[in-house]
Amino acid sequence: YDAARARQAEVEGRIAELENILANAEIIKESKKSSKKVGLGSTVTIRNLSTGKEDTFTITGTTEANPFEKKISNVSPLGEAISGKEKGDIVTIKAKNSYQVEILATK
């Protein structure tokens, strides 16, 4: 009985958390003019200038972020640094070991 009540409390807590997320959700529509700039929902291809490695990411909010699916948060060091930038820009990522990337493409 106690275990069932504890589990019910967990489920109700998660429901409240999801309701809060939905209540504060905001739909973001980008105009075609601003789609050249990196922002939420953008798919970005970058090249690490020190290694030459290219990678493609989608910029998401914190709740949708999943590095294993190539979805990075807009508040991560990389996401924050490239937000508002355009193709061809070179950006310094401030992390424990800072590095530079070049934005190759945005969608």
N, C-alpha and C positions, 0 to 999 in steps of 0.2 A: 504494500500500500504506500509506504513512504517513498519507495523508488518511483512508483507511478506518479505520485504528486510532484516529485523533484523533476521528473521528465516533462510533466505538464508545464511546470514553471519555466523550464528551458524553452519549450516550444512557444509558449505565450510571450516570452522575452524576445524570441526571434521574430515572431509575428509583429510585435510592437516596433522592432528595429526596421523591418521591411516597410511597414506602414509609414514610418518617419522618412525613410528614403524616398518613397513614392510621393509623399506630401511635399517634399522639398525638391523634387526632380524638376529639371528645366530642359525643355526641348531647345536644342541649338540648331539653327539653320544658318548655313553659310551662303552668302551670295557668291556668284561666280567671280566677281572682282576680288574677293578676299580669299578665294580657294587657292591662290598661289602661295599664301602664307601658311605656315604651320600652325595648327590649332587643334582643338578637340575634334576627333574623328578623322584627322588627316592621316594618310598613310605616307610615310617618309622613308626615302632611301638615303642612307648616309655612308660616308667612307671615313674610317678612322685614319687620320693622316700619319700617325706613327707606325701603324701596322699595315695599312693599305687594305684592310678588310672592309668589305661592303656588307651592309645589313639593312633590312627593311622592317619598320615598326609601324604600328598604329597607335596614335596618341589617344588615350582614354582617360576617364575619370579614375579616381582612386579605387572605387568599388569594382570596376571592370578590369583593372590592370591584372595581367598574367604574363610574366616574362616568358614562360614556356610556350605561350601562344603568340609571342611577338607583339604583345599589347603592353605598352608602358604608360605609366601615370603621367599626367601633365604636371605633377608636383615632384616627380623624380628629378635628380640632377640633370639627366639628359633631356627629359621632357620639358623641364622648365627652361633650360638653356636654348633649345631650338624653337620654342614657341614664339610666334610672331616673325620668324625668319623666313627667307625665301630660297629658292633654288640658287646655288652658286655661293651662298654665304658660308663663311668659315667661322665656326663657333668654338669657344673654349669651354669645356665641361669642367666645372669646379667640383672635384671629388677628392678622395684621399690622394689619389695619383691623377692630377689634372691631365687632360688630353684634349686634342682638337679634332673636330670632325668637319667635313664638308657636306653640305646638303646637295645631293645629286638630283633628287626628284621629289615632288609632292603631288599627292592626289587628294 
